[in-house]
Amino acid sequence: MSQFGLTGRNLEHSRSPEIFRELWLQSGIVGLSYECLPVEVVEELPKIWERMPELVGMNVTIPYKETIIPLLSGLSPEAAAIGAVNCIVRSGKGWLGHNTDGPAFLESLNGFIPEDYGESALVLGTGGASKAVCWALKTRRFPYRRVSRSSADLHYGELPRSWDPAWKLIINTTPLGMWPEVSSAPELPYKLLDKSFYLYDLVYNPENTLFLALGEQAGCRTKNGLEMLRRQAELSWLYWNEFYNYGRNGRADARF
């Protein structure tokens, strides 16, 4: 039986197994399994790959979307352009990396922000998820700045005096507010927000994070990461299927 899974750290909150079970049930697909395979350090993954030869595809989440890259044998053009990986597949060449976060986020913007949106974005965080979001924003030609507690375009402490009212789309790519630390939120000057702002949180558990709740209090339009999660899972499944339907004659491998 082919197996798939999710790796990262602290995966108790993940809805990925549930989403894949629903996806396969709706498609009439049987004989597959998907499980969470947490590791404390990314270097433990090769031991899992060796121990589980039936494991053919994995999703990758916090904090390994970037640090997993040296363990892989190749990257798709999307993953190379983004600089982060959230989907990998076993091949004759080794494990190959892809990124479905960027396209999923890009699709999820449709219907949330206006088609004629002409403002800028503020991206909270600089990790692997942030890189996928920035790739999507560049694809849509949205100007953006990044902010984090370490190195980035801006530090959170600079925001009150450097605030740009054109940052109408604010995207949280950090785990702040994720279960069980539901009382945390990014350090924003929330008093400067109003109904002209759009707040997007990649966190989906809880569905209404403190970041989104504070935005709603200011009249902002808000969205959590559940739609993006579902879409990246669907794109991962399409990618795995593409590889196994066509990879044996070399066509899928040619992307790497």
C-alpha positions in Angstrom: 0.0 0.0 0.0 1.4 3.4 -1.0 1.8 5.7 1.9 1.9 9.5 2.1 2.6 11.8 5.0 3.3 15.1 6.6 6.6 16.0 8.4 7.4 18.9 10.5 7.4 19.6 14.2 4.3 19.8 16.6 1.8 18.3 14.1 -1.0 17.7 16.5 -3.0 20.6 15.1 -2.7 19.4 11.5 -5.8 18.8 9.4 -3.9 17.4 6.5 -4.7 13.7 7.1 -8.4 14.5 7.3 -8.2 16.5 4.1 -6.5 13.8 2.2 -8.9 11.1 3.4 -11.8 13.3 2.2 -10.1 13.9 -1.1 -9.5 10.2 -1.7 -13.0 9.3 -0.6 -14.6 11.8 -2.9 -12.4 10.5 -5.8 -13.2 6.9 -5.0 -9.5 6.1 -4.4 -8.7 3.3 -2.0 -5.6 1.6 -0.6 -3.7 4.8 0.3 -2.8 6.1 3.7 -1.6 9.5 5.0 -0.1 10.0 8.5 1.8 12.6 10.5 5.5 11.8 10.8 7.0 14.5 13.1 10.8 14.8 13.6 12.7 16.9 16.1 15.4 17.7 13.6 15.2 17.5 9.8 18.2 15.2 9.6 16.0 12.4 11.0 14.1 12.2 7.8 16.5 9.9 5.8 16.0 7.3 8.5 12.2 7.4 8.0 12.7 7.2 4.2 14.9 4.2 4.6 12.6 2.5 7.2 9.4 3.1 5.1 10.0 2.2 1.5 6.3 2.3 0.9 6.3 6.1 1.7 6.2 7.8 -1.7 5.1 11.4 -1.1 5.2 13.8 1.8 4.2 17.3 2.6 6.6 19.5 4.6 5.6 22.1 7.2 7.1 24.3 9.9 10.1 24.5 10.5 11.6 22.4 7.7 10.4 24.0 4.4 13.9 25.5 3.8 16.2 23.2 5.8 15.0 20.1 4.0 16.4 21.3 0.6 20.0 19.9 1.2 18.5 16.5 1.7 16.8 16.5 -1.7 18.1 15.4 -5.1 16.4 18.1 -7.1 13.8 20.9 -7.1 11.0 21.8 -9.5 11.3 25.2 -11.1 8.6 26.6 -8.7 10.4 25.4 -5.6 13.7 26.7 -6.9 12.2 30.1 -7.6 10.5 30.2 -4.2 13.4 28.9 -2.2 11.2 26.6 -0.1 9.6 23.2 -0.4 6.3 21.9 1.0 5.8 18.8 -1.2 8.3 16.0 -1.9 8.2 12.8 -3.9 10.4 9.7 -4.0 12.0 8.9 -7.3 14.8 6.9 -8.8 17.0 10.0 -8.4 16.1 10.3 -4.7 13.6 12.7 -3.1 12.5 15.6 -5.3 11.0 18.8 -4.0 8.1 21.0 -5.2 6.1 23.9 -3.8 2.3 24.0 -3.9 2.0 26.7 -1.2 2.7 29.5 -3.6 0.1 28.6 -6.3 -2.4 27.7 -3.6 -2.0 31.1 -1.9 -2.3 32.9 -5.2 -5.5 31.1 -6.0 -7.0 31.8 -2.6 -6.6 35.5 -3.1 -9.3 35.4 -5.8 -12.6 36.5 -4.3 -10.9 37.9 -1.2 -9.3 41.0 -2.5 -10.8 43.0 -5.4 -9.6 42.2 -9.0 -8.5 45.8 -9.3 -6.6 45.8 -6.0 -3.8 48.4 -6.4 -2.4 48.7 -3.0 0.6 47.2 -1.3 1.0 44.2 1.1 2.8 43.7 4.4 4.1 40.1 4.9 4.6 39.0 8.5 7.5 36.6 8.7 10.4 35.5 6.6 10.3 31.7 6.7 9.4 29.1 4.0 5.7 30.1 4.0 6.6 33.7 3.7 8.8 32.9 0.6 5.8 31.2 -1.0 3.6 34.2 -0.3 6.1 36.6 -1.6 6.5 34.6 -4.8 2.7 34.8 -5.3 2.6 38.5 -4.6 5.4 39.0 -7.2 3.4 36.9 -9.6 0.5 39.3 -9.2 2.9 42.3 -9.3 1.9 43.5 -5.8 4.5 45.6 -4.0 5.2 44.3 -0.5 7.4 44.6 2.5 8.4 41.9 5.0 8.6 42.3 8.7 9.9 39.9 11.4 11.5 39.8 14.8 14.9 39.2 13.2 16.3 40.2 9.9 13.9 41.4 7.2 12.9 44.5 5.4 11.5 45.8 8.7 11.6 44.9 12.4 8.3 44.9 14.3 9.6 47.6 16.5 9.9 49.9 13.5 6.3 49.6 12.4 4.7 52.4 14.4 7.0 55.0 12.9 7.4 53.4 9.5 3.7 52.5 8.9 2.6 52.8 5.3 -1.2 53.2 5.0 -0.9 51.6 1.5 -0.3 48.2 3.2 -3.9 47.3 2.8 -3.3 43.5 2.6 -1.5 42.1 5.7 -0.5 38.5 5.6 0.6 36.5 8.7 2.9 33.7 7.6 4.2 33.0 11.1 2.8 30.4 13.6 1.8 33.1 16.0 -1.7 32.4 17.3 -1.6 28.7 16.3 -3.1 26.2 18.7 -2.2 25.8 21.5 -0.6 29.3 21.8 -3.9 30.9 20.8 -3.3 34.1 22.9 -0.4 35.3 20.8 -0.6 37.6 17.8 1.8 39.6 15.6 3.0 42.9 17.1 1.1 45.3 14.8 -0.3 48.8 15.5 -3.8 47.5 15.3 -5.2 50.9 16.1 -4.2 52.1 12.6 -6.4 49.5 10.9 -9.9 50.1 9.6 -12.4 48.7 7.1 -10.1 49.3 4.1 -7.7 46.6 5.2 -7.6 42.9 4.4 -6.1 40.5 6.9 -5.0 37.0 5.8 -3.7 34.5 8.3 -2.1 31.3 7.0 -2.9 29.7 10.4 -6.2 27.7 10.3 -6.3 26.3 13.8 -8.0 28.1 15.4 -10.0 29.3 12.5 -10.3 32.8 14.0 -6.9 33.7 15.4 -6.3 36.6 17.7 -4.7 38.4 14.7 -7.9 38.0 12.7 -10.1 38.9 15.7 -8.3 42.1 16.3 -8.6 42.9 12.7 -12.4 42.2 12.8 -12.7 44.6 15.7 -11.2 47.3 13.5 -13.6 46.5 10.7 -11.1 44.7 8.5 -12.0 41.9 6.1 -10.4 38.7 7.2 -9.5 35.2 5.9 -7.8 32.2 7.5 -5.5 29.6 5.8 -8.0 26.7 5.5 -8.8 27.2 1.8 -5.1 27.5 1.0 -4.4 24.3 3.0 -7.0 22.4 1.0 -5.8 23.7 -2.3 -2.1 23.0 -1.6 -3.2 19.4 -0.7 -5.1 19.1 -4.0 -2.1 20.4 -5.9 0.2 18.0 -4.0 -2.0 15.1 -5.0 -1.9 16.2 -8.6 1.8 16.5 -8.5 2.2 13.0 -7.0 -0.1 11.6 -9.5 1.7 13.3 -12.4 4.9 11.8 -11.2 3.7 8.3 -10.9 1.6 8.3 -14.0 4.4 9.6 -16.2 7.6 9.6 -14.3 8.5 6.0 -15.2 9.2 7.0 -18.8 11.1 10.1 -17.8 8.7 12.9 -18.5 8.0 13.9 -14.9 11.7 13.7 -14.0 12.4 16.1 -16.8 11.0 19.0 -14.7 13.9 18.7 -12.3 
